[in-house]
Amino acid sequence: MIMPRRIPDIAVIGAGVAGLACAERLAENGLQVVVFDKGRQPGGRVAHRSRFGLSFEHGAPGQRPLVERLASRVPVMNRCRVTSVEQVAGGWRLFLDGRPLPRVHTGLVLAMPAVQAVSLAPELADVLRDVVMQPTLSVLVGLPGSLGRAVERIQFRTGSLKLAIRQHNDRPGSSEAWVLHAADDFSRDNLECDPDAVARHLWDRFVAALGIAAPNPVYLRGHRWRYARTEKPLGRNCWQDPARNLGVCGDWCLGHGVDEALASGRALAARILGIPERPVRQPLALTERRV
Ligand SMILES: Cc1cc2nc3c(=O)[nH]c(=O)nc-3n(C[C@H](O)[C@H](O)[C@H](O)COP(=O)(O)OP(=O)(O)OC[C@H]3O[C@@H](n4cnc5c(N)ncnc54)[C@H](O)[C@@H]3O)c2cc1C
């Protein structure tokens, strides 16, 4: 009897841009795919939060439509932290909070920052050892009134702040939302501090730097991005071990940014499918930054 060939069934861990882009392309080519993410919603560092009718983009701004489009095309399991993976007969088994999932997947894609990929697959430590990523501490501020400044972005050259971005909100009235990002040194030095205490400090610095009497925030939260940006990339678009059906992708393969994440995810999908990579339709905005 001829047994029907099993359709490859790939587990992608990480629903950031890289993982979603990889999964989308695999699904488009007839493979079975499921994406797992520990977050409440897909997007990873394209992060979004709504509070008090205000919305905040405290990761890469302006990329929600891309994430929503990609995530609508593949099954995404949110709030699923994969704590370990195991290679077994026929593929890979995933463990959520220490408990094994019944399904064995023929292939595995790790679409997350390099350090996190190594924590799931320690054998990658050698391949990924040169990748360096740096943290960023971010602050979400909701105000009952306006700062009275007709600016969208403020860049800081010195001190504990790097950037402040006014958030786009449809809410009528005068309330305003801002996202502040700490300077690189400050983020590194204060990474283990309580994020909300950091938020208070950075908000005070922001108000002092502007020299204004700002209204008291109705919402003030810190967010710790442990692996925010790539300092030293892998230097190739993705990594794959075809013998083990294991692949790794993420912005850090090529550099830093959403375009790099997209390119890396698609490159890994092309490798898994064994097809030449499709030419990119639009030039990548950040190509010149690639290593
Ligand atoms: C503050 C900030 C500002 C930025 N600004 C810009 C910008 O202006 N322009 C730009 O192009 N880029 C910007 N970026 C970078 C951009 O966000 C990233 O390059 C891109 O989103 C990376 O996508 P990714 O898929 O490679 O990784 P990620 O988005 O990090 O996705 C990894 C995913 O894996 C999940 N995960 C990890 N471990 C597990 C596990 N064990 N189990 C389940 N899930 C897991 C995470 O929850 C996450 O969703 C910014 C980033 C930050 C932090």
The ligand as a MOL file (V3000), in Angstrom:
LIG
                    3D

  0  0  0     0  0            999 V3000
M  V30 BEGIN CTAB
M  V30 COUNTS 53 58 0 0 0
M  V30 BEGIN ATOM
M  V30 1 C 11.2070 50.5440 21.3900 0
M  V30 2 C 11.3970 50.0280 20.0000 0
M  V30 3 C 11.3000 50.8820 18.9100 0
M  V30 4 C 11.4910 50.4180 17.6150 0
M  V30 5 N 11.3690 51.2720 16.5490 0
M  V30 6 C 11.5100 50.7950 15.2850 0
M  V30 7 C 11.3280 51.6450 14.1530 0
M  V30 8 O 11.0470 52.8430 14.2950 0
M  V30 9 N 11.4740 51.1100 12.9110 0
M  V30 10 C 11.7760 49.7760 12.7210 0
M  V30 11 O 11.8840 49.3200 11.5790 0
M  V30 12 N 11.9320 48.9450 13.7730 0
M  V30 13 C 11.8280 49.4260 15.0400 0
M  V30 14 N 11.9750 48.5890 16.1070 0
M  V30 15 C 12.4200 47.2070 15.8630 0
M  V30 16 C 11.2800 46.2830 15.4010 0
M  V30 17 O 10.2510 46.3350 16.3340 0
M  V30 18 C 11.8750 44.8860 15.3030 0
M  V30 19 O 12.9650 44.9150 14.3990 0
M  V30 20 C 10.8870 43.8330 14.7790 0
M  V30 21 O 9.5940 44.0330 15.2720 0
M  V30 22 C 11.4410 42.4780 15.1710 0
M  V30 23 O 10.5760 41.4540 14.7720 0
M  V30 24 P 10.9520 39.9480 15.0710 0
M  V30 25 O 9.8310 39.1240 14.5660 0
M  V30 26 O 12.3270 39.6720 14.5430 0
M  V30 27 O 11.0930 39.8140 16.6640 0
M  V30 28 P 10.0280 40.1130 17.8370 0
M  V30 29 O 9.0990 41.1960 17.4400 0
M  V30 30 O 10.8550 40.3060 19.0580 0
M  V30 31 O 9.1820 38.7610 17.9450 0
M  V30 32 C 9.5830 37.6890 18.7420 0
M  V30 33 C 8.3260 37.0700 19.3290 0
M  V30 34 O 8.6890 35.8500 19.9690 0
M  V30 35 C 7.8720 35.6980 21.1030 0
M  V30 36 N 8.5320 34.7330 21.9970 0
M  V30 37 C 9.8160 34.7850 22.4580 0
M  V30 38 N 10.0800 33.7060 23.2100 0
M  V30 39 C 8.9470 32.9550 23.2290 0
M  V30 40 C 8.5980 31.7210 23.8350 0
M  V30 41 N 9.4600 31.0230 24.5750 0
M  V30 42 N 7.3390 31.2450 23.6420 0
M  V30 43 C 6.4510 31.9170 22.8890 0
M  V30 44 N 6.7350 33.1020 22.2950 0
M  V30 45 C 7.9650 33.6020 22.4430 0
M  V30 46 C 7.7620 37.1020 21.6810 0
M  V30 47 O 6.6280 37.2410 22.5120 0
M  V30 48 C 7.6550 37.9300 20.3960 0
M  V30 49 O 6.3130 38.1680 20.0320 0
M  V30 50 C 11.7840 49.0310 17.4160 0
M  V30 51 C 11.8490 48.1600 18.5030 0
M  V30 52 C 11.6590 48.6430 19.7840 0
M  V30 53 C 11.7310 47.6910 20.9500 0
M  V30 END ATOM
M  V30 BEGIN BOND
M  V30 1 1 1 2
M  V30 2 1 2 3
M  V30 3 2 2 52
M  V30 4 2 3 4
M  V30 5 1 4 5
M  V30 6 1 4 50
M  V30 7 2 5 6
M  V30 8 1 6 7
M  V30 9 1 6 13
M  V30 10 2 7 8
M  V30 11 1 7 9
M  V30 12 1 9 10
M  V30 13 2 10 11
M  V30 14 1 10 12
M  V30 15 2 12 13
M  V30 16 1 13 14
M  V30 17 1 14 15
M  V30 18 1 14 50
M  V30 19 1 15 16
M  V30 20 1 16 17
M  V30 21 1 16 18
M  V30 22 1 18 19
M  V30 23 1 18 20
M  V30 24 1 20 21
M  V30 25 1 20 22
M  V30 26 1 22 23
M  V30 27 1 23 24
M  V30 28 2 24 25
M  V30 29 1 24 26
M  V30 30 1 24 27
M  V30 31 1 27 28
M  V30 32 2 28 29
M  V30 33 1 28 30
M  V30 34 1 28 31
M  V30 35 1 31 32
M  V30 36 1 32 33
M  V30 37 1 33 34
M  V30 38 1 33 48
M  V30 39 1 34 35
M  V30 40 1 35 36
M  V30 41 1 35 46
M  V30 42 1 36 37
M  V30 43 1 36 45
M  V30 44 2 37 38
M  V30 45 1 38 39
M  V30 46 1 39 40
M  V30 47 2 39 45
M  V30 48 1 40 41
M  V30 49 2 40 42
M  V30 50 1 42 43
M  V30 51 2 43 44
M  V30 52 1 44 45
M  V30 53 1 46 47
M  V30 54 1 46 48
M  V30 55 1 48 49
M  V30 56 2 50 51
M  V30 57 1 51 52
M  V30 58 1 52 53
M  V30 END BOND
M  V30 END CTAB
M  END
